[in-house]
Amino acid sequence: MPEQPPRRPEQHRGSTVSMASTTTGLPDRYRPIDRVGPDETTETGVIQCWRAKDRVLNRDVAVRVHTPAGPAAHGWITRALTAGGLATPALAMVYDASEGRAGDDDSPGGAAYVVNEWIDGETLADRLRSGPMPEREVRLVLRRLAEGVAEAHRAGLAVGGLTLDNVVLRPNGLVGLRAVPAAAGTFDGDVTALGALLEACLTGTGPGARPLNGPSDLVALARRARSSEPGQGLSSVAAMAALLAERPRTGPTPQPANRGDDGDGRRRRLRDRRPEAAEADERDDDPVRLEPGTLPPVPQLPRVRPVTTGAPLPAGALGGDTVDASALERSGAAQEDGSFGMLPAGARDEADSGEDEYDDEDGAGRHRLVVVGLPLLALAIVIGLAFWFGSSVLSVTGSVDEDPGSTPSATAPSGDAGEPAPADGPTATVSAAQVFDPFGDGEPENDDEVPLTYDGDPATTWSTLSYRGSPAFGNLKPGVGILYDLGSAQALSGVSLASPVPGATVEIRTAEDAGEQLDDFAVAGDETLGTETEVAFDEATTARYVLVWVTGLVDGADGFSAQLGEVGFRTAG
């Protein structure tokens, strides 16, 4: 028979049951199997714990019996009724509670008792006898336990009973606290007890124990939780849960690529190539150091051999690097220093008054002319080519376009900026939707609220769970979303979203077939949510399935979360 959903337990005062256990005074519904743990001595009496069988629902339960019954157990039963309103996997649920009758514990229904969920698994005390826990497991176990205790604190209940024997590691990877609530407890006491549990997880117990060490933040957190110095302790269990949130995973520090033993990546690449090419590159790459006052080197130009005798030769009779000096004329105007204009070196030698060499001053002047003149000449050639291209090629193209009988030329696309956005059509109808959470731990993400995102009312919303420590889902997963099925593949131009809490970031992903992994859906757009947000696609996208994937959350009173009020899908017109 399936278990009933958790409910607030009912308090029974002096109820009469026809049969009862002669050992405990419990109603016959609960049949004790064996004793669990030592007796818990309190200011009002003694509490014994039994593992029992609930004969009505056919399940194991934990039954704690308070002696004496009646008014002495009233405070404990009141605390149990408050705990019955909680629903968190970190705390054992309270199924039933009874104050019983004073002085009549052995009569049917006379015992004061609280019935808890029975939690199977290994206790934390047994786990730590073999030594400390790994850092990741410490963070996960203590954070989940602290979040459950913080939930009780928000309901006004100090849990108590946070001991190694009461904390159980469930087989499914979760953690649970038995004996909820203890006979007495305080908020500060819960913080201190969690600090003691954290320290025990870092040191271990029994033969495998070692001195307190480990990650510096966890060691400091354990000491702060147990500190009684003003200004040194933690303010709340919720603060402790936030600090225990798993840190972002970071990979190893990247090393510089292509580095050799000499620290020079370029030299390693040279060694991998042919020796001849490497040596040539080395020579080319070597820096040239100039003395102060000297000019940079000039590229070698082809030498010009003058021909000074005989009649002028016909065109083409000389080689490519030979000039007929007799065909050259002196420059029309001499410089102030008596030098000539820019002539080939051999021609200037013949024009001079028989000097065999230029002096140093003339050589420096020629050097400056070459350095300045070559860039100017190159610039003039480029300008000339551009003018020719514009006047010749473009004019021909224009004449072809203007000729009525000519074939029109195809116009090349001008880029994305010139392409009009796909026109909007009617809004697509959603046939089904569900939460898409491939990176989750199996816990529902308010699945029943998904239809509220396409019911036509922006005031009704779907919300993610609340995460602590980071807007990146507490560093637990990369995101969560809602997968919408439009019933058939349709051409879409964009998506509209409404949210009562702006600031969350989303991606819009699409696919023609339903996928199980995030990469099965292609990204069509992304945006930061405002009160009303339009995500327009760059081009019409054909899809049947649209995933609104939430990648970043917004800080709120209970942690980080995101909300969607209404989602609409615009078809391409």
C-alpha positions as CSV (number, residue, x, y, z in Angstrom):
1,M,0.0,0.0,0.0
2,P,1.6,3.4,-1.0
3,E,2.6,5.8,1.8
4,Q,0.4,8.8,2.4
5,P,1.8,12.2,1.8
6,P,3.2,14.0,4.9
7,R,0.6,15.6,7.0
8,R,0.5,17.7,10.2
9,P,0.2,15.2,13.1
10,E,-2.8,15.2,15.3
11,Q,-2.4,15.5,19.0
12,H,-4.2,12.9,21.0
13,R,-5.1,13.6,24.6
14,G,-5.9,10.6,26.7
15,S,-7.4,8.6,23.8
16,T,-8.7,5.2,24.7
17,V,-7.6,2.3,22.5
18,S,-8.8,-1.3,23.0
19,M,-5.3,-2.8,22.8
20,A,-1.9,-1.5,23.7
21,S,1.6,-2.7,24.0
22,T,2.2,-3.9,27.6
23,T,5.9,-2.9,27.2
24,T,5.4,0.7,26.3
25,G,1.8,1.7,26.8
26,L,1.5,2.5,23.1
27,P,-1.6,2.0,21.1
28,D,-1.8,-1.4,19.4
29,R,-1.3,0.3,16.0
30,Y,2.5,0.6,16.8
31,R,4.2,-2.7,17.5
32,P,7.7,-2.2,19.0
33,I,10.4,-4.3,17.4
34,D,13.6,-3.3,19.2
35,R,15.2,-0.5,21.2
36,V,17.2,2.1,19.4
37,G,20.0,4.2,21.0
38,P,20.4,5.2,24.6
39,D,17.8,6.8,26.9
40,E,17.6,10.6,26.5
41,T,17.4,12.2,30.0
42,T,15.6,15.6,30.0
43,E,14.4,18.1,32.6
44,T,10.9,16.7,32.4
45,G,11.6,12.9,32.3
46,V,13.2,10.2,30.2
47,I,12.7,9.5,26.4
48,Q,13.2,6.0,25.0
49,C,13.3,5.3,21.3
50,W,11.9,2.2,19.6
51,R,11.9,0.9,16.1
52,A,8.3,-0.1,15.5
53,K,5.9,-1.3,12.8
54,D,2.9,0.8,11.9
55,R,0.3,-2.0,11.4
56,V,-2.1,0.3,9.6
57,L,0.2,1.6,6.9
58,N,2.6,-1.4,7.1
59,R,5.8,0.6,7.4
60,D,8.6,1.0,9.9
61,V,8.5,4.0,12.1
62,A,10.5,5.4,15.0
63,V,8.5,5.8,18.2
64,R,9.8,7.8,21.1
65,V,8.1,7.4,24.4
66,H,8.3,10.1,27.2
67,T,8.0,9.1,30.8
68,P,6.0,10.4,32.6
69,A,3.1,11.2,30.3
70,G,0.6,14.0,30.8
71,P,1.6,17.7,31.5
72,A,5.3,16.8,31.9
73,A,5.4,15.9,28.2
74,H,3.3,18.9,27.0
75,G,6.2,21.1,25.9
76,W,7.8,18.3,23.9
77,I,4.5,17.3,22.2
78,T,4.0,21.0,21.3
79,R,7.4,21.1,19.6
80,A,6.6,17.9,17.8
81,L,3.3,19.4,16.4
82,T,5.4,22.4,15.0
83,A,7.8,20.0,13.4
84,G,4.9,18.1,11.8
85,G,4.4,21.1,9.5
86,L,7.9,20.7,8.0
87,A,8.6,18.8,4.8
88,T,12.4,18.6,4.2
89,P,14.4,15.4,3.5
90,A,17.0,16.5,6.0
91,L,14.7,16.1,9.0
92,A,12.7,13.0,9.9
93,M,9.0,13.7,9.4
94,V,6.6,13.6,12.3
95,Y,3.6,11.3,11.7
96,D,1.8,11.3,15.0
97,A,2.0,12.6,18.6
98,S,0.1,12.1,21.9
99,E,0.5,13.6,25.3
100,G,-1.0,10.7,27.1
101,R,-2.3,10.7,30.7
102,A,-0.3,11.4,33.9
103,G,0.4,8.4,36.2
104,D,-1.2,5.9,33.7
105,D,1.6,5.2,31.2
106,D,0.9,1.4,31.2
107,S,-2.7,1.7,30.4
108,P,-3.9,1.5,26.7
109,G,-3.1,4.8,25.1
110,G,-1.6,6.2,28.3
111,A,2.0,6.9,27.0
112,A,3.2,10.2,25.7
113,Y,4.9,9.5,22.4
114,V,6.0,11.0,19.1
115,V,6.0,8.9,15.9
116,N,8.7,9.8,13.3
117,E,9.7,8.6,9.9
118,W,12.2,5.8,10.1
119,I,15.4,6.6,8.2
120,D,17.5,3.7,6.9
121,G,21.2,4.2,6.3
122,E,24.6,4.5,8.0
123,T,24.9,6.9,10.9
124,L,27.5,9.6,10.8
125,A,29.1,8.1,13.9
126,D,29.7,4.8,12.1
127,R,30.9,6.6,9.0
128,L,33.6,8.6,10.8
129,R,35.1,5.7,12.7
130,S,37.2,4.9,9.6
131,G,38.5,8.5,9.3
132,P,37.6,11.9,8.0
133,M,35.3,12.4,5.1
134,P,36.4,13.8,1.7
135,E,36.0,17.6,1.3
136,R,33.2,17.3,-1.3
137,E,31.2,14.9,0.8
138,V,31.7,17.1,3.9
139,R,30.3,20.2,2.1
140,L,27.3,18.3,0.6
141,V,26.3,16.5,3.9
142,L,26.6,19.5,6.2
143,R,25.0,21.9,3.7
144,R,21.9,19.8,3.2
145,L,21.6,19.2,7.0
146,A,22.1,23.0,7.7
147,E,19.4,23.8,5.1
148,G,16.9,21.5,6.8
149,V,17.7,23.0,10.2
150,A,17.4,26.5,8.8
151,E,13.9,25.6,7.4
152,A,12.9,24.6,11.0
153,H,14.3,27.9,12.4
154,R,12.1,29.8,9.9
155,A,9.1,27.9,11.3
156,G,10.2,29.0,14.8
157,L,11.5,25.6,15.9
158,A,14.9,24.9,17.4
159,V,15.6,21.3,16.4
160,G,18.1,20.0,19.0
161,G,19.5,16.5,19.0
162,L,22.2,17.2,16.3
163,T,24.5,14.4,17.3
164,L,26.6,11.9,15.3
165,D,24.3,9.0,16.2
166,N,21.2,10.9,15.0
167,V,22.5,12.0,11.6
168,V,22.0,9.3,9.0
169,L,23.5,9.1,5.5
170,R,20.7,7.8,3.4
171,P,21.4,5.2,0.6
172,N,20.3,7.7,-2.1
173,G,23.0,10.2,-1.2
174,L,20.8,12.4,1.0
175,V,21.1,13.0,4.7
176,G,18.5,12.8,7.4
177,L,18.2,13.6,11.1
178,R,16.4,11.2,13.4
179,A,14.6,12.1,16.6
180,V,13.0,15.3,15.5
181,P,12.5,17.3,17.6
182,A,14.6,16.8,20.7
183,A,13.0,17.4,24.1
184,A,14.6,20.9,24.1
185,G,16.8,23.0,21.9
186,T,17.9,26.6,21.1
187,F,18.8,28.4,17.9
188,D,22.4,29.1,19.1
189,G,22.7,25.5,20.3
190,D,21.8,24.2,16.8
191,V,24.6,26.4,15.3
192,T,27.1,25.1,17.8
193,A,26.1,21.5,17.2
194,L,26.4,21.9,13.5
195,G,29.9,23.3,14.0
196,A,30.8,20.2,16.1
197,L,29.5,17.9,13.4
198,L,31.6,19.8,10.8
199,E,34.7,19.5,12.9
200,A,34.1,15.8,13.4
201,C,33.7,15.3,9.7
202,L,37.1,16.9,9.2
203,T,38.9,15.0,11.9
204,G,37.1,11.6,12.0
205,T,36.6,9.7,15.2
206,G,38.0,6.5,16.7
207,P,41.3,5.0,15.6
208,G,41.3,7.0,12.3
209,A,41.0,10.4,13.9
210,R,43.5,13.1,13.1
211,P,44.1,16.7,14.1
212,L,41.8,19.4,12.7
213,N,43.0,20.4,9.2
214,G,41.7,20.5,5.7
215,P,40.3,23.3,3.5
216,S,40.9,26.6,5.3
217,D,37.4,27.9,4.8
218,L,35.8,24.7,6.4
219,V,38.2,24.8,9.3
220,A,37.4,28.5,9.9
221,L,33.7,27.8,9.6
222,A,33.8,25.1,12.2
223,R,35.6,27.3,14.6
224,R,33.2,30.2,14.0
225,A,30.2,28.0,14.5
226,R,31.5,26.8,17.9
227,S,32.8,30.2,19.0
228,S,31.2,32.0,21.9
229,E,33.2,35.2,21.5
230,P,31.2,38.3,20.6
231,G,31.4,39.1,16.9
232,Q,33.2,35.9,16.1
233,G,30.4,33.4,15.9
234,L,27.8,32.8,13.1
235,S,24.6,34.7,13.1
236,S,22.4,31.9,11.9
237,V,22.2,28.4,10.5
238,A,21.1,29.9,7.2
239,A,24.4,31.8,7.0
240,M,26.2,28.6,7.6
241,A,24.3,26.8,4.8
242,A,25.2,29.6,2.4
243,L,28.9,29.4,3.3
244,L,28.8,25.6,2.8
245,A,27.6,26.0,-0.7
246,E,29.9,24.1,-3.0
247,R,32.6,26.3,-4.5
248,P,32.9,26.6,-8.3
249,R,35.0,23.8,-9.9
250,T,38.1,25.2,-11.4
251,G,40.5,23.4,-13.7
252,P,44.3,23.4,-13.4
253,T,46.1,26.6,-14.2
254,P,46.9,26.6,-17.9
255,Q,50.6,26.4,-18.8
256,P,52.0,28.5,-21.6
257,A,51.7,26.6,-24.8
258,N,54.7,25.6,-27.0
259,R,57.3,26.5,-24.4
260,G,60.7,24.8,-24.5
261,D,63.3,24.4,-21.7
262,D,64.6,27.9,-22.7
263,G,61.1,29.5,-22.2
264,D,61.0,30.6,-25.8
265,G,58.0,29.1,-27.7
266,R,59.3,30.5,-31.0
267,R,62.5,28.6,-30.7
268,R,60.7,25.3,-30.1
269,R,58.6,25.8,-33.2
270,L,61.8,26.4,-35.2
271,R,63.3,23.2,-33.9
272,D,60.3,21.3,-35.1
273,R,60.9,22.5,-38.7
274,R,63.7,21.8,-41.1
275,P,67.1,23.1,-39.9
276,E,67.6,25.2,-43.1
277,A,64.3,27.0,-42.6
278,A,64.9,27.4,-38.9
279,E,68.4,29.0,-39.5
280,A,66.9,31.3,-42.1
281,D,64.1,32.4,-39.8
282,E,66.6,33.0,-37.0
283,R,68.7,35.3,-39.2
284,D,65.6,37.2,-40.4
285,D,64.3,37.6,-36.8
286,D,67.5,38.8,-35.3
287,P,67.2,42.5,-34.4
288,V,69.3,45.1,-36.2
289,R,71.1,47.5,-33.8
290,L,72.0,50.9,-35.3
291,E,74.6,53.3,-34.0
292,P,73.3,56.7,-32.8
293,G,72.8,59.0,-35.7
294,T,72.7,56.4,-38.5
295,L,69.8,55.7,-40.8
296,P,68.0,52.4,-41.2
297,P,69.1,50.1,-44.0
298,V,67.4,50.5,-47.5
299,P,66.3,47.5,-49.6
300,Q,68.7,46.6,-52.3
301,L,67.7,48.0,-55.7
302,P,68.8,46.6,-59.1
303,R,71.9,48.3,-60.4
304,V,71.7,50.4,-63.6
305,R,74.5,50.0,-66.1
306,P,74.8,53.1,-68.3
307,V,75.7,53.0,-72.0
308,T,77.6,56.2,-72.8
309,T,78.9,55.6,-76.3
310,G,77.4,55.3,-79.7
311,A,74.0,56.3,-81.0
312,P,70.8,55.8,-79.1
313,L,69.8,52.2,-79.2
314,P,66.3,51.1,-80.3
315,A,63.7,50.4,-77.6
316,G,64.1,46.9,-76.2
317,A,67.6,46.4,-77.3
318,L,69.0,46.7,-73.8
319,G,68.5,44.3,-70.9
320,G,65.9,44.9,-68.2
321,D,68.5,46.5,-65.9
322,T,70.4,48.6,-68.5
323,V,69.7,52.2,-69.4
324,D,70.9,54.1,-72.5
325,A,72.6,57.1,-70.8
326,S,72.6,59.1,-74.0
327,A,68.8,59.1,-73.9
328,L,68.8,60.7,-70.4
329,E,68.7,64.4,-69.9
330,R,69.9,66.4,-67.1
331,S,67.4,67.8,-64.7
332,G,65.9,71.1,-65.8
333,A,67.0,72.8,-62.6
334,A,70.0,72.2,-60.4
335,Q,69.8,72.2,-56.6
336,E,71.4,74.9,-54.7
337,D,74.3,72.6,-53.8
338,G,75.0,71.9,-57.5
339,S,73.5,68.4,-57.5
340,F,71.2,67.1,-60.1
341,G,67.7,65.7,-60.0
342,M,66.9,62.0,-59.5
343,L,68.8,60.3,-62.3
344,P,70.2,56.8,-62.5
345,A,73.5,56.5,-60.7
346,G,75.5,55.8,-63.9
347,A,74.0,58.8,-65.8
348,R,74.8,61.2,-63.0
349,D,78.4,59.9,-63.0
350,E,78.7,60.8,-66.7
351,A,77.1,64.2,-66.2
352,D,79.4,65.2,-63.4
353,S,82.8,66.9,-64.1
354,G,84.7,63.7,-64.3
355,E,84.5,62.8,-60.6
356,D,84.8,59.1,-60.1
357,E,82.8,59.0,-56.8
358,Y,80.3,61.1,-54.9
359,D,81.4,62.6,-51.6
360,D,79.7,61.5,-48.4
361,E,77.2,64.4,-48.4
362,D,75.8,63.5,-51.9
363,G,75.4,59.8,-50.8
364,A,73.4,60.8,-47.8
365,G,71.2,63.0,-49.9
366,R,70.5,60.2,-52.4
367,H,69.8,57.8,-49.5
368,R,67.1,60.2,-48.1
369,L,65.5,60.6,-51.5
370,V,65.2,56.8,-51.8
371,V,63.7,56.4,-48.3
372,V,61.2,59.2,-48.8
373,G,60.5,58.7,-52.5
374,L,59.7,55.0,-52.5
375,P,56.7,55.2,-50.1
376,L,55.4,58.3,-52.0
377,L,55.7,56.4,-55.3
378,A,53.8,53.4,-53.9
379,L,51.0,55.7,-52.6
380,A,50.7,57.3,-56.0
381,I,50.4,53.9,-57.7
382,V,47.7,52.8,-55.3
383,I,45.8,56.1,-55.9
384,G,46.1,55.7,-59.7
385,L,44.8,52.1,-59.6
386,A,41.9,53.1,-57.4
387,F,41.0,55.9,-59.8
388,W,41.3,53.6,-62.8
389,F,39.1,51.0,-61.2
390,G,36.5,53.5,-60.2
391,S,36.3,55.2,-63.6
392,S,36.6,52.1,-65.8
393,V,35.2,49.0,-64.1
394,L,32.4,50.7,-62.1
395,S,31.3,52.8,-65.1
396,V,31.1,49.6,-67.2
397,T,29.0,48.0,-64.5
398,G,26.7,51.0,-64.4
399,S,26.2,51.0,-68.1
400,V,25.2,47.4,-68.1
401,D,22.7,48.0,-65.4
402,E,21.2,51.0,-67.3
403,D,21.0,49.1,-70.7
404,P,17.4,47.8,-71.0
405,G,18.5,44.9,-73.2
406,S,21.3,43.7,-71.0
407,T,21.0,41.0,-68.4
408,P,20.6,42.4,-64.9
409,S,23.5,41.5,-62.6
410,A,22.8,39.7,-59.4
411,T,23.1,41.9,-56.3
412,A,25.3,40.4,-53.6
413,P,23.8,40.3,-50.1
414,S,25.0,43.3,-48.0
415,G,25.3,41.3,-44.7
416,D,23.1,40.6,-41.7
417,A,22.5,44.4,-41.1
418,G,20.7,44.7,-44.4
419,E,18.5,41.6,-44.0
420,P,15.1,42.4,-42.6
421,A,14.1,40.5,-39.5
422,P,11.5,37.7,-40.1
423,A,8.0,39.1,-40.0
424,D,5.8,38.2,-37.1
425,G,2.8,35.9,-37.6
426,P,0.1,34.6,-35.1
427,T,1.1,33.2,-31.7
428,A,1.8,29.5,-31.7
429,T,-0.3,27.2,-29.5
430,V,1.4,25.2,-26.8
431,S,0.2,21.6,-26.6
432,A,2.3,20.5,-23.7
433,A,5.2,21.6,-21.5
434,Q,7.4,20.2,-18.7
435,V,10.4,21.0,-16.6
436,F,13.7,20.2,-18.3
437,D,16.4,19.5,-15.7
438,P,19.1,17.1,-17.1
439,F,21.6,18.2,-14.5
440,G,19.4,18.0,-11.4
441,D,19.4,15.6,-8.6
442,G,15.9,14.3,-9.1
443,E,14.2,16.8,-6.8
444,P,11.1,18.4,-8.5
445,E,11.5,22.0,-9.7
446,N,7.9,23.2,-9.1
447,D,6.7,21.0,-12.0
448,D,3.0,21.5,-11.2
449,E,3.4,25.3,-11.9
450,V,4.6,24.9,-15.5
451,P,1.0,25.3,-17.1
452,L,0.9,28.8,-15.4
453,T,3.4,30.0,-17.9
454,Y,1.0,29.7,-20.9
455,D,-2.4,30.2,-19.3
456,G,-2.8,33.7,-20.6
457,D,-2.4,35.3,-17.2
458,P,1.0,37.0,-16.5
459,A,0.1,37.2,-12.8
460,T,0.4,33.4,-12.4
461,T,4.0,32.2,-12.5
462,W,6.3,29.3,-12.4
463,S,9.4,29.6,-10.2
464,T,12.6,27.7,-9.8
465,L,13.6,26.4,-6.5
466,S,15.6,28.8,-4.2
467,Y,19.4,28.2,-4.3
468,R,21.9,29.6,-1.9
469,G,25.4,30.9,-2.2
470,S,25.5,31.8,-5.9
471,P,23.1,33.0,-8.6
472,A,24.6,30.2,-10.7
473,F,22.2,27.7,-9.1
474,G,24.4,27.6,-6.0
475,N,27.2,26.2,-8.2
476,L,25.2,22.9,-8.3
477,K,24.2,22.8,-12.0
478,P,24.4,25.1,-15.1
479,G,20.7,25.8,-15.3
480,V,17.1,24.5,-15.5
481,G,14.3,25.3,-18.0
482,I,10.8,24.5,-19.4
483,L,10.5,22.5,-22.6
484,Y,7.4,23.6,-24.7
485,D,5.9,21.3,-27.3
486,L,4.1,23.2,-30.1
487,G,2.4,20.1,-31.5
488,S,4.1,20.3,-34.9
489,A,7.1,21.9,-36.5
490,Q,6.5,25.6,-37.2
491,A,8.5,28.6,-38.5
492,L,9.2,30.9,-35.5
493,S,10.4,34.5,-35.5
494,G,10.8,35.0,-31.7
495,V,9.6,34.5,-28.2
496,S,8.1,36.9,-25.7
497,L,8.5,36.4,-22.0
498,A,7.0,38.1,-18.9
499,S,8.5,38.0,-15.4
500,P,7.4,39.7,-12.2
501,V,11.1,39.6,-11.0
502,P,13.4,40.9,-13.7
503,G,17.1,40.2,-13.8
504,A,17.3,36.5,-14.6
505,T,19.2,35.4,-17.7
506,V,17.7,32.9,-20.2
507,E,18.6,31.2,-23.5
508,I,16.0,30.3,-26.1
509,R,16.9,26.9,-27.7
510,T,15.0,25.1,-30.4
511,A,14.8,21.6,-32.0
512,E,12.5,19.7,-34.3
513,D,12.7,16.5,-32.2
514,A,12.5,16.1,-28.5
515,G,15.9,15.7,-26.9
516,E,17.2,14.6,-23.5
517,Q,20.4,16.5,-23.4
518,L,21.0,20.3,-23.5
519,D,23.1,20.0,-26.6
520,D,20.2,18.5,-28.5
521,F,18.7,22.0,-28.7
522,A,20.3,24.8,-30.8
523,V,20.6,28.3,-29.3
524,A,18.4,30.8,-31.1
525,G,18.8,33.7,-28.8
526,D,19.6,34.9,-25.3
527,E,18.4,37.8,-23.1
528,T,18.2,39.2,-19.6
529,L,14.6,39.1,-18.4
530,G,12.7,42.3,-17.8
531,T,9.1,42.8,-16.9
532,E,8.3,42.2,-20.5
533,T,11.0,40.8,-22.9
534,E,11.1,40.2,-26.6
535,V,13.7,37.8,-28.0
536,A,13.7,38.1,-31.8
537,F,15.5,35.5,-33.9
538,D,18.0,36.6,-36.5
539,E,16.2,34.5,-39.0
540,A,13.1,32.4,-39.1
541,T,13.7,29.1,-37.2
542,T,11.7,25.9,-37.8
543,A,11.0,24.0,-34.6
544,R,8.5,22.0,-32.8
545,Y,10.2,22.1,-29.4
546,V,11.3,25.3,-27.7
547,L,13.4,25.3,-24.5
548,V,13.4,28.4,-22.3
549,W,16.7,27.6,-20.5
550,V,17.3,29.7,-17.3
551,T,21.1,30.3,-16.9
552,G,21.2,32.9,-14.1
553,L,19.0,33.6,-11.0
554,V,18.0,36.8,-9.1
555,D,18.8,37.3,-5.4
556,G,15.7,37.3,-3.1
557,A,14.7,36.9,0.5
558,D,15.0,33.1,0.5
559,G,17.9,32.8,-1.9
560,F,18.5,33.0,-5.6
561,S,15.6,32.1,-8.0
562,A,13.8,33.0,-11.2
563,Q,10.2,33.4,-12.2
564,L,8.3,33.1,-15.6
565,G,4.9,34.6,-15.8
566,E,3.9,34.1,-19.4
567,V,5.7,32.8,-22.5
568,G,4.5,33.3,-26.1
569,F,5.9,32.0,-29.4
570,R,5.6,34.2,-32.5
571,T,5.4,32.4,-35.8
572,A,7.0,33.8,-38.9
573,G,4.5,35.5,-41.2
